[in-house]
Amino acid sequence: MTKNLLIHETSPYLLQHKDNPVHWYPWGQKAFDAAKSTDKPILLSIGYAACHWCHVMAHESFEDQQTADLMNSKYINVKIDREEYPDVDKLYMDAIHAFGEQGGWPLTVFLEPDGTPFWGGTYFPKTPQYGRPSFSQILNALSETWNSQREKITTNKQAVLKALERENNSTNQNKTINPDILLRAAEQIVAATDQTHGGLSGAPKFPQTTIYTLLWRMYLKTGNEHYRKSVLTTLTHLCQGGIYDHLAGGFARYSVDARWLAPHFEKMLYDNALIIDLLVLVNNTENNALFRKRIEESTDWLINEMTTQEGTFAASYDADSEGEEGTYYVWSYREISEVIPEPNRDLFCQTYDVSQQGNWEGKNILNRLYSLQELDQQSEDALASARKKLLKRRVDRPKPGWDDKTLADWNGLTISMLCNAGFSLSRFDWIDKARSAYSSLIKNMWDSNGLYHSYRNGKTTNVATADDYANMAKAALSLFEATNESQYLNDADSLLELIDKYHWNQNNGGYYFASSRAKNLLVRSCQGHDDATPNANGTMLTNLAKLYALTGHTRYDQKANDIVQAFSDNAVSTPMAYTGFLRGFLDLIDHTQIVLLVPDTVSDISTIIQTLHTTGLPATITVSHERSVLPDLHPAKDKIVINGKPTIYICKGKVCSEPITDLSTLKNVMSDL
């Protein structure tokens, strides 16, 4: 008799289910073979370790012997960690949407033995609730249909496959994209922004960093104060809301309300990398004390709390601890009174919205939404002392679950952010951390065949997605700018070759999300819109723009233009869904490169490079010593050092500025551009 096979897995999420009475299979050929040999449908359950409702359904149904017996007798049951198999998750999430159902996690999909989905949904309760049938009722009904009315299922097979093909390969090439779309996108973002609390209007509220990064870039390009205000309002409320952990640093995934007060408490690596990176970009121009503090606190939290034993970065912290959501992070008034004595208690409670009745389900979520501005130094020092005492009390609580697997795409985002933040704030220890994390990831997750997506306990899981290649190329380019070591540039070029080999869509252009090496996938999606993270096609536009600027090789420029052509139609039609793509398009048409030529007699250029990173305008930075040779096609080829001083050339396309030897004039030149 088949037993629960998850005991052999390394995913923390799958290991959460290893003792279920359900006879779980991991994703793979064994499950498909079992379904075919027994003529049973597959019950596919997809979730992740930090997912609150995944835990609820597990406790209610998967840990229940009666429900498990029903599942085992009628289905081949497959459990997937969506973070290990984002390509599989995307396929079946698209299927749920094609069925007209609301997507989310846990994702529950019923498949034919060949993997074709025929019905599904998300969380199903143990007992009927709110007009929804119980999970057991659904199991019985679908099994009955499978056994006695299978024609209802199989006759729709081709229709389902065609719907997935249409959804996942809807690239048209009829519309021409032009720079006007960038202004239209910016205006739509401003119109959709809550000008009081920031973020897109309504609830729940997600950070939407890709959207607001494009808006900030358009502010830098146009000087439009409406764009600036929308971004600053959003970031200020993010930094002061309950979505931010005011004791240890780091941001939760999203807020369930419109004010950023009550988060869904899980902390995800990608959210923090993207939020910090946006704060760095904005702070380079604004020099905002609050933003700088949040960058420092959250980056230090990432390094101190999210570093794995291999030196890479872990995926997430759970929302739940002690069986409840948010228990680790919320406070009663009595607890705070025990930890913080007078006279500072009243100041703390007033500043951080603490009361006896609480601000969330009878408890207190620390936030400064009623006190957005910094107080005088004496008060801030007192608040810092109080926070330190509360943190010391909090670390004695049972901690939320930690998912310490390494994901290549999320680590790529984090490594790139560390380089940007390190130069911006003169934290060269952060750049050293980026270098070591990259080195460990490459050692464990890149072999002669290419990248792998996930790694834990000495084992890789799943081949790389397009996001993995795009974000790791982004990381390699950031490290090249930070260190001027040619190996990183070579790595970026190698990653480009691999993403072209395994992901390029020969028919319509653009990159498939799933690899051609991936197994048991009915359809490979090729889309340009963003999800929780920027789409690989948009990220690759920026990567290709940088590679073209750094080398002058036209193959990079041509590949980028092919991507633009593939997704222009959809980007023009729905620009807010394509802000990552549009940011890449902006990089492509408006890319700036700062070339620093350094005399061989000069050894310390860290101050100059820091100034270059804080000009306010995104730019690729190239450092070359006097005797080194830039590539033949590089726009600054044959440029020279002037009067024995470090000399800067600002290049756009194939044209470079007059030489600059006085840093005080640099920002003026950049502003003119």
BAVEXLUM-512227 format. One record per residue (C-alpha): x, y negated, z. Coordinates in nm, 2 decimals. Layout:
! residues N
       u       v       w
       X       Y       Z
...
! end
This chain:
! residues 673
       u       v       w
    0.00    0.00    0.00
    0.13   -0.35   -0.09
    0.21   -0.55    0.21
    0.29   -0.92    0.26
    0.61   -0.97    0.05
    0.69   -1.33    0.16
    0.93   -1.20    0.43
    1.20   -1.19    0.16
    1.16   -1.56    0.05
    1.36   -1.86    0.16
    1.09   -2.13    0.13
    0.99   -2.27    0.47
    0.63   -2.29    0.34
    0.62   -1.93    0.22
    0.78   -1.82    0.55
    0.49   -1.99    0.73
    0.27   -1.73    0.57
    0.49   -1.42    0.61
    0.29   -1.28    0.90
   -0.05   -1.34    0.74
   -0.26   -1.02    0.70
   -0.30   -1.12    0.34
   -0.09   -0.91    0.10
    0.09   -1.21   -0.05
    0.31   -1.18   -0.36
    0.55   -1.46   -0.44
    0.53   -1.60   -0.79
    0.68   -1.36   -1.05
    0.63   -1.08   -1.28
    0.55   -0.82   -1.01
    0.22   -1.00   -0.93
    0.12   -1.01   -1.30
    0.20   -0.64   -1.34
    0.00   -0.55   -1.03
   -0.30   -0.75   -1.16
   -0.28   -0.57   -1.49
   -0.24   -0.22   -1.35
   -0.53   -0.27   -1.10
   -0.75   -0.48   -1.33
   -0.79   -0.74   -1.05
   -0.80   -1.11   -1.09
   -0.52   -1.32   -0.93
   -0.59   -1.55   -0.65
   -0.33   -1.82   -0.67
   -0.28   -2.04   -0.36
   -0.04   -2.34   -0.39
    0.07   -2.57   -0.11
    0.38   -2.71    0.06
    0.52   -2.72    0.41
    0.42   -3.07    0.51
    0.06   -3.03    0.39
   -0.20   -3.08    0.67
   -0.50   -2.92    0.49
   -0.28   -2.63    0.38
   -0.23   -2.55    0.75
   -0.60   -2.58    0.81
   -0.69   -2.33    0.54
   -0.42   -2.10    0.66
   -0.54   -2.10    1.02
   -0.90   -2.06    0.92
   -0.88   -1.80    0.64
   -0.53   -1.66    0.57
   -0.47   -1.57    0.94
   -0.82   -1.42    0.97
   -0.82   -1.04    0.93
   -1.18   -1.02    0.79
   -1.10   -1.28    0.52
   -0.77   -1.12    0.44
   -0.94   -0.78    0.40
   -1.17   -0.93    0.14
   -0.88   -1.10   -0.04
   -0.67   -0.78   -0.04
   -0.95   -0.56   -0.17
   -1.07   -0.78   -0.45
   -0.76   -0.98   -0.57
   -0.39   -0.99   -0.62
   -0.29   -1.27   -0.40
    0.00   -1.51   -0.49
    0.14   -1.78   -0.27
    0.35   -2.06   -0.42
    0.54   -2.35   -0.27
    0.46   -2.63   -0.51
    0.80   -2.79   -0.44
    0.98   -2.48   -0.56
    0.76   -2.45   -0.87
    0.64   -2.79   -0.97
    0.60   -2.67   -1.33
    0.36   -2.40   -1.22
    0.18   -2.64   -0.99
    0.14   -2.90   -1.27
    0.00   -2.64   -1.51
   -0.28   -2.52   -1.27
   -0.35   -2.87   -1.14
   -0.41   -2.97   -1.50
   -0.64   -2.67   -1.53
   -0.84   -2.78   -1.23
   -0.89   -3.12   -1.38
   -1.00   -2.96   -1.71
   -1.27   -2.78   -1.51
   -1.39   -3.11   -1.38
   -1.27   -3.05   -1.02
   -1.09   -3.28   -0.79
   -0.72   -3.19   -0.76
   -0.52   -3.17   -0.44
   -0.36   -2.93   -0.20
   -0.40   -2.65   -0.10
   -0.47   -2.57   -0.46
   -0.68   -2.25   -0.51
   -0.70   -2.11   -0.86
   -0.84   -1.78   -0.99
   -0.66   -1.63   -1.29
   -0.69   -1.35   -1.53
   -0.41   -1.09   -1.51
   -0.23   -1.28   -1.79
   -0.23   -1.60   -1.59
   -0.52   -1.78   -1.77
   -0.72   -1.98   -1.51
   -1.10   -1.93   -1.50
   -1.20   -2.13   -1.19
   -1.06   -2.31   -0.90
   -1.06   -2.59   -0.64
   -0.87   -2.72   -0.34
   -0.95   -2.65    0.03
   -1.24   -2.42    0.09
   -1.38   -2.40    0.45
   -1.42   -2.07    0.64
   -1.79   -2.15    0.69
   -2.03   -2.34    0.46
   -1.99   -2.72    0.52
   -2.13   -3.03    0.36
   -2.29   -2.84    0.08
   -1.98   -2.65    0.00
   -1.98   -2.27    0.01
   -1.75   -2.08    0.24
   -1.43   -1.93    0.11
   -1.57   -1.58    0.16
   -1.88   -1.66   -0.04
   -1.66   -1.78   -0.33
   -1.44   -1.47   -0.31
   -1.74   -1.24   -0.33
   -1.92   -1.43   -0.60
   -1.62   -1.45   -0.84
   -1.53   -1.09   -0.78
   -1.89   -0.99   -0.87
   -1.87   -1.19   -1.19
   -1.53   -1.04   -1.27
   -1.67   -0.68   -1.23
   -2.01   -0.71   -1.38
   -2.02   -1.02   -1.60
   -1.67   -1.05   -1.73
   -1.77   -1.18   -2.06
   -1.86   -1.51   -1.89
   -1.49   -1.54   -1.79
   -1.31   -1.40   -2.10
   -1.52   -1.58   -2.36
   -1.39   -1.91   -2.23
   -1.03   -1.81   -2.24
   -0.94   -1.98   -2.57
   -1.13   -2.29   -2.48
   -0.93   -2.32   -2.15
   -0.60   -2.27   -2.33
   -0.69   -2.53   -2.60
   -0.80   -2.78   -2.33
   -0.46   -2.73   -2.16
   -0.27   -2.77   -2.49
   -0.46   -3.08   -2.57
   -0.41   -3.23   -2.23
   -0.04   -3.16   -2.21
    0.07   -3.25   -2.56
   -0.13   -3.56   -2.64
    0.15   -3.75   -2.79
    0.04   -3.98   -3.07
    0.26   -4.20   -3.29
    0.01   -4.45   -3.43
    0.07   -4.76   -3.22
    0.38   -4.97   -3.22
    0.50   -5.08   -2.88
    0.64   -5.43   -2.83
    0.75   -5.65   -2.54
    0.40   -5.80   -2.50
    0.29   -5.47   -2.33
    0.52   -5.55   -2.04
    0.34   -5.88   -1.97
    0.00   -5.70   -2.00
    0.11   -5.43   -1.75
    0.23   -5.69   -1.51
   -0.10   -5.89   -1.52
   -0.30   -5.56   -1.47
   -0.09   -5.48   -1.17
   -0.14   -5.82   -1.01
   -0.52   -5.80   -1.08
   -0.53   -5.46   -0.91
   -0.32   -5.56   -0.61
   -0.48   -5.63   -0.27
   -0.34   -5.98   -0.22
   -0.41   -5.97    0.16
   -0.26   -5.64    0.25
   -0.05   -5.55   -0.05
   -0.07   -5.23   -0.25
   -0.34   -5.14   -0.50
   -0.68   -5.23   -0.37
   -0.88   -4.98   -0.17
   -0.80   -4.67    0.03
   -0.61   -4.45    0.07
   -0.30   -4.65   -0.01
    0.02   -4.51   -0.16
    0.34   -4.70   -0.19
    0.33   -4.70   -0.57
    0.70   -4.79   -0.59
    0.72   -4.73   -0.97
    0.44   -4.98   -1.03
    0.59   -5.25   -0.81
    0.94   -5.19   -0.93
    0.82   -5.28   -1.28
    0.64   -5.59   -1.15
    0.95   -5.71   -0.97
    1.15   -5.66   -1.28
    0.90   -5.87   -1.47
    0.93   -6.14   -1.20
    1.30   -6.15   -1.25
    1.24   -6.17   -1.63
    0.97   -6.44   -1.62
    0.99   -6.62   -1.29
    0.61   -6.57   -1.24
    0.54   -6.64   -0.87
    0.22   -6.43   -0.88
    0.44   -6.12   -0.96
    0.67   -6.21   -0.68
    0.40   -6.26   -0.42
    0.23   -5.93   -0.50
    0.55   -5.74   -0.44
    0.65   -5.93   -0.13
    0.31   -5.89    0.03
    0.31   -5.51   -0.05
    0.66   -5.46    0.09
    0.61   -5.67    0.40
    0.30   -5.48    0.50
    0.47   -5.15    0.42
    0.76   -5.24    0.65
    0.54   -5.36    0.93
    0.25   -5.11    0.91
    0.19   -4.78    1.08
    0.31   -4.61    0.77
    0.66   -4.70    0.89
    0.82   -4.52    1.18
    0.92   -4.82    1.40
    1.12   -4.60    1.64
    1.34   -4.39    1.41
    1.30   -4.53    1.07
    1.15   -4.38    0.75
    0.81   -4.40    0.58
    0.52   -4.16    0.58
    0.37   -4.05    0.25
    0.06   -4.28    0.24
   -0.19   -4.46    0.45
   -0.55   -4.34    0.48
   -0.68   -4.70    0.53
   -0.65   -5.02    0.33
   -0.43   -5.20    0.59
   -0.13   -4.95    0.60
   -0.22   -4.87    0.96
   -0.29   -4.50    0.98
   -0.06   -4.28    0.78
   -0.08   -3.93    0.66
    0.21   -3.85    0.89
    0.44   -3.63    0.67
    0.77   -3.79    0.57
    0.88   -3.70    0.22
    1.24   -3.74    0.08
    1.13   -3.89   -0.25
    0.90   -4.15   -0.09
    1.18   -4.28    0.13
    1.44   -4.28   -0.16
    1.20   -4.48   -0.38
    1.08   -4.73   -0.12
    1.44   -4.80    0.00
    1.55   -4.85   -0.36
    1.28   -5.10   -0.42
    1.36   -5.28   -0.10
    1.73   -5.30   -0.22
    1.63   -5.44   -0.56
    1.41   -5.71   -0.40
    1.65   -5.79   -0.12
    1.93   -5.85   -0.37
    1.74   -6.17   -0.47
    1.54   -6.25   -0.15
    1.80   -6.18    0.12
    1.51   -6.09    0.35
    1.60   -6.01    0.71
    1.31   -5.77    0.75
    1.38   -5.58    0.43
    1.75   -5.55    0.52
    1.66   -5.41    0.86
    1.43   -5.15    0.71
    1.69   -5.05    0.45
    1.94   -5.00    0.72
    1.71   -4.82    0.96
    1.56   -4.59    0.70
    1.88   -4.50    0.52
    2.05   -4.42    0.85
    1.74   -4.21    0.94
    1.77   -4.02    0.61
    2.14   -3.95    0.67
    2.10   -3.85    1.04
    1.77   -3.66    1.02
    1.74   -3.53    0.66
    2.09   -3.40    0.59
    2.10   -3.02    0.54
    2.38   -2.79    0.66
    2.52   -2.80    0.30
    2.53   -3.18    0.31
    2.24   -3.24    0.07
    1.90   -3.38    0.17
    1.60   -3.19    0.30
    1.26   -3.21    0.14
    1.02   -3.32    0.42
    0.90   -3.34    0.78
    0.56   -3.20    0.85
    0.25   -3.41    0.94
    0.16   -3.17    1.21
    0.31   -3.07    1.54
    0.15   -2.88    1.83
   -0.13   -2.78    1.59
   -0.24   -3.14    1.53
   -0.17   -3.41    1.28
    0.04   -3.71    1.40
    0.09   -3.58    1.76
    0.47   -3.65    1.74
    0.42   -4.01    1.65
    0.12   -4.15    1.84
    0.11   -4.29    2.19
   -0.14   -4.34    2.48
   -0.13   -4.66    2.67
   -0.05   -4.47    2.98
    0.27   -4.31    2.83
    0.39   -4.65    2.71
    0.33   -4.80    3.06
    0.54   -4.52    3.21
    0.83   -4.59    2.97
    0.83   -4.97    2.93
    0.82   -5.16    3.26
    0.71   -5.52    3.30
    0.79   -5.79    3.20
    0.85   -5.64    2.85
    0.54   -5.42    2.84
    0.29   -5.69    2.75
    0.52   -5.83    2.48
    0.56   -5.48    2.33
    0.19   -5.40    2.34
    0.09   -5.73    2.19
    0.35   -5.70    1.92
    0.29   -5.34    1.83
   -0.09   -5.33    1.86
   -0.11   -5.11    2.17
   -0.42   -5.10    2.38
   -0.59   -4.88    2.64
   -0.86   -4.78    2.39
   -0.60   -4.72    2.11
   -0.61   -4.82    1.74
   -0.65   -4.47    1.59
   -0.87   -4.19    1.73
   -0.81   -4.30    2.09
   -0.43   -4.32    2.05
   -0.19   -4.59    1.94
    0.00   -4.60    1.61
    0.28   -4.85    1.65
    0.26   -5.13    1.39
    0.33   -5.50    1.36
    0.05   -5.59    1.12
   -0.07   -5.86    1.36
    0.28   -5.98    1.40
    0.43   -5.97    1.05
    0.70   -6.23    1.13
    1.02   -6.19    1.34
    1.00   -6.34    1.69
    1.28   -6.53    1.86
    1.60   -6.34    1.92
    1.54   -6.29    2.29
    1.20   -6.13    2.22
    1.34   -5.91    1.94
    1.61   -5.79    2.17
    1.36   -5.70    2.44
    1.15   -5.51    2.17
    1.45   -5.32    2.05
    1.53   -5.21    2.40
    1.17   -5.09    2.45
    1.18   -4.90    2.12
    1.50   -4.73    2.22
    1.33   -4.61    2.54
    1.03   -4.48    2.36
    1.24   -4.29    2.11
    1.43   -4.13    2.39
    1.10   -4.01    2.53
    0.97   -3.90    2.19
    1.27   -3.67    2.11
    1.16   -3.45    2.40
    0.83   -3.37    2.22
    0.80   -3.06    2.00
    0.91   -3.18    1.66
    0.72   -3.14    1.33
    0.83   -2.87    1.10
    1.13   -2.94    0.88
    1.15   -2.82    0.53
    1.52   -2.81    0.47
    1.54   -2.68    0.11
    1.73   -2.89   -0.14
    1.54   -3.01   -0.45
    1.76   -3.14   -0.73
    1.51   -3.41   -0.85
    1.45   -3.57   -0.51
    1.82   -3.55   -0.42
    1.90   -3.73   -0.74
    1.68   -4.01   -0.65
    1.83   -4.03   -0.30
    2.19   -4.02   -0.42
    2.13   -4.30   -0.67
    1.96   -4.51   -0.40
    2.25   -4.46   -0.16
    2.49   -4.60   -0.42
    2.26   -4.90   -0.48
    2.21   -4.97   -0.11
    2.57   -4.91   -0.02
    2.70   -5.18   -0.25
    2.42   -5.42   -0.17
    2.47   -5.40    0.20
    2.85   -5.33    0.21
    2.78   -4.98    0.36
    3.05   -4.79    0.17
    2.99   -4.50    0.41
    2.65   -4.45    0.23
    2.84   -4.43   -0.10
    3.07   -4.16    0.05
    2.75   -3.97    0.16
    2.61   -4.00   -0.19
    2.93   -3.86   -0.33
    2.94   -3.56   -0.08
    2.57   -3.48   -0.13
    2.62   -3.48   -0.51
    2.93   -3.26   -0.49
    2.74   -3.00   -0.27
    2.44   -3.00   -0.50
    2.65   -2.95   -0.81
    2.85   -2.67   -0.64
    2.54   -2.48   -0.54
    2.28   -2.56   -0.81
    2.47   -2.59   -1.14
    2.61   -2.30   -1.32
    2.71   -2.22   -1.68
    2.34   -2.20   -1.79
    2.24   -2.53   -1.64
    2.07   -2.68   -1.33
    1.84   -2.50   -1.08
    1.55   -2.68   -0.91
    1.56   -2.56   -0.55
    1.82   -2.42   -0.31
    1.81   -2.28    0.04
    2.01   -2.04    0.24
    2.25   -1.95   -0.04
    1.96   -1.88   -0.29
    1.85   -2.09   -0.59
    1.48   -2.08   -0.69
    1.34   -2.17   -1.03
    1.52   -2.33   -1.32
    1.54   -2.71   -1.34
    1.26   -2.93   -1.46
    1.31   -3.24   -1.68
    1.28   -3.44   -1.36
    1.58   -3.26   -1.21
    1.80   -3.33   -1.52
    1.68   -3.69   -1.55
    1.73   -3.78   -1.18
    2.06   -3.60   -1.15
    2.18   -3.79   -1.46
    2.06   -4.11   -1.29
    2.26   -4.01   -0.98
    2.57   -3.94   -1.18
    2.55   -4.28   -1.35
    2.51   -4.45   -1.02
    2.81   -4.27   -0.88
    3.01   -4.37   -1.19
    2.92   -4.73   -1.13
    3.01   -4.70   -0.76
    3.34   -4.52   -0.80
    3.45   -4.57   -1.17
    3.54   -4.20   -1.18
    3.50   -4.07   -1.53
    3.39   -3.72   -1.41
    3.05   -3.87   -1.32
    3.01   -4.02   -1.67
    3.10   -3.68   -1.82
    2.84   -3.51   -1.60
    2.57   -3.75   -1.71
    2.65   -3.67   -2.07
    2.65   -3.29   -1.99
    2.31   -3.32   -1.82
    2.18   -3.50   -2.13
    2.29   -3.21   -2.35
    2.12   -2.96   -2.12
    1.79   -3.15   -2.10
    1.79   -3.17   -2.48
    1.86   -2.80   -2.50
    1.59   -2.68   -2.27
    1.33   -2.96   -2.27
    1.32   -3.16   -2.59
    0.99   -3.15   -2.78
    1.09   -3.09   -3.15
    0.74   -3.15   -3.27
    0.64   -3.48   -3.12
    0.95   -3.60   -2.93
    0.99   -3.66   -2.56
    1.08   -3.41   -2.30
    0.87   -3.11   -2.18
    0.84   -3.11   -1.80
    0.90   -2.73   -1.78
    1.21   -2.56   -1.91
    1.21   -2.33   -2.21
    1.38   -2.09   -1.96
    1.07   -2.09   -1.73
    0.87   -1.77   -1.72
    0.50   -1.69   -1.70
    0.39   -2.03   -1.81
    0.09   -2.05   -2.05
    0.16   -2.41   -2.15
    0.44   -2.66   -2.12
    0.34   -3.01   -2.06
    0.49   -3.31   -2.24
    0.36   -3.63   -2.09
    0.50   -3.97   -2.02
    0.28   -4.09   -1.73
    0.41   -4.11   -1.37
    0.29   -3.90   -1.08
    0.42   -3.95   -0.73
    0.76   -3.99   -0.88
    0.87   -4.16   -1.20
    0.83   -3.95   -1.51
    1.14   -3.80   -1.66
    1.08   -3.96   -2.00
    1.09   -4.31   -1.84
    1.39   -4.22   -1.63
    1.57   -4.09   -1.94
    1.51   -4.42   -2.12
    1.71   -4.60   -1.85
    1.98   -4.33   -1.85
    2.01   -4.35   -2.23
    2.03   -4.73   -2.22
    2.31   -4.71   -1.97
    2.50   -4.44   -2.16
    2.47   -4.65   -2.48
    2.60   -4.96   -2.30
    2.89   -4.76   -2.14
    3.00   -4.59   -2.46
    2.85   -4.76   -2.76
    2.75   -4.42   -2.90
    2.44   -4.46   -3.12
    2.31   -4.11   -3.05
    2.20   -4.23   -2.71
    2.01   -4.53   -2.86
    1.84   -4.30   -3.12
    1.73   -4.05   -2.86
    1.58   -4.33   -2.66
    1.39   -4.47   -2.96
    1.25   -4.12   -3.03
    1.11   -4.11   -2.67
    0.96   -4.46   -2.71
    0.79   -4.35   -3.03
    0.65   -4.03   -2.87
    0.46   -4.21   -2.59
    0.40   -4.56   -2.72
    0.03   -4.49   -2.80
   -0.06   -4.38   -2.45
    0.16   -4.65   -2.29
   -0.02   -4.92   -2.49
   -0.36   -4.77   -2.40
   -0.30   -4.73   -2.02
    0.01   -4.93   -1.92
   -0.04   -4.89   -1.54
   -0.01   -4.52   -1.57
    0.32   -4.56   -1.77
    0.51   -4.81   -1.55
    0.81   -4.58   -1.53
    0.82   -4.55   -1.90
    0.77   -4.93   -1.94
    1.05   -5.00   -1.70
    1.27   -4.77   -1.91
    1.15   -4.95   -2.23
    1.25   -5.28   -2.06
    1.60   -5.14   -1.99
    1.62   -5.04   -2.35
    1.54   -5.37   -2.50
    1.69   -5.60   -2.24
    1.98   -5.40   -2.10
    2.26   -5.60   -1.94
    2.61   -5.47   -1.87
    2.86   -5.64   -1.65
    3.22   -5.54   -1.75
    3.49   -5.61   -1.49
    3.85   -5.60   -1.62
    4.10   -5.58   -1.34
    4.47   -5.66   -1.36
    4.69   -5.36   -1.27
    4.84   -5.57   -0.99
    4.50   -5.60   -0.81
    4.40   -5.31   -0.58
    4.10   -5.43   -0.37
    3.80   -5.53   -0.58
    3.53   -5.43   -0.34
    3.42   -5.79   -0.27
    3.39   -5.86   -0.64
    3.19   -5.54   -0.70
    2.96   -5.62   -0.41
    2.89   -5.96   -0.56
    2.81   -5.80   -0.89
    2.56   -5.57   -0.73
    2.38   -5.86   -0.57
    2.33   -6.08   -0.87
    1.96   -6.01   -0.86
    1.93   -5.87   -1.21
    1.95   -5.50   -1.27
    2.26   -5.43   -1.48
    2.51   -5.15   -1.55
    2.85   -5.22   -1.40
    3.17   -5.10   -1.57
    3.51   -5.14   -1.41
    3.82   -5.10   -1.63
    4.18   -5.17   -1.54
    4.40   -5.37   -1.77
    4.57   -5.08   -1.92
    4.27   -4.84   -1.95
    4.10   -4.81   -2.28
    3.73   -4.86   -2.32
    3.56   -4.63   -2.58
    3.60   -4.75   -2.94
    3.23   -4.84   -2.97
    3.21   -5.02   -2.63
    3.09   -5.38   -2.67
    3.38   -5.50   -2.45
    3.64   -5.31   -2.65
    3.96   -5.52   -2.68
    3.85   -5.78   -2.43
    4.13   -5.90   -2.21
    4.22   -6.02   -1.86
    4.24   -6.40   -1.84
    4.53   -6.56   -1.66
    4.60   -6.25   -1.46
    4.27   -6.27   -1.27
    3.98   -6.02   -1.25
    3.77   -6.11   -1.55
    3.40   -6.05   -1.61
    3.22   -6.02   -1.94
    2.84   -5.99   -1.95
    2.72   -5.79   -2.25
    2.38   -5.73   -2.40
    2.37   -5.49   -2.69
    2.69   -5.54   -2.89
    2.74   -5.90   -2.78
    2.94   -6.01   -2.48
    2.97   -6.35   -2.30
    3.27   -6.57   -2.27
    3.51   -6.45   -2.00
    3.42   -6.54   -1.64
    3.70   -6.56   -1.38
    3.51   -6.77   -1.12
    3.24   -6.57   -0.93
    3.06   -6.88   -0.83
    2.94   -6.92   -1.19
    2.83   -6.56   -1.23
    2.47   -6.60   -1.10
    2.42   -6.90   -1.32
    2.52   -6.70   -1.63
    2.30   -6.41   -1.52
    2.00   -6.64   -1.46
    2.05   -6.78   -1.81
    2.03   -6.43   -1.95
! end
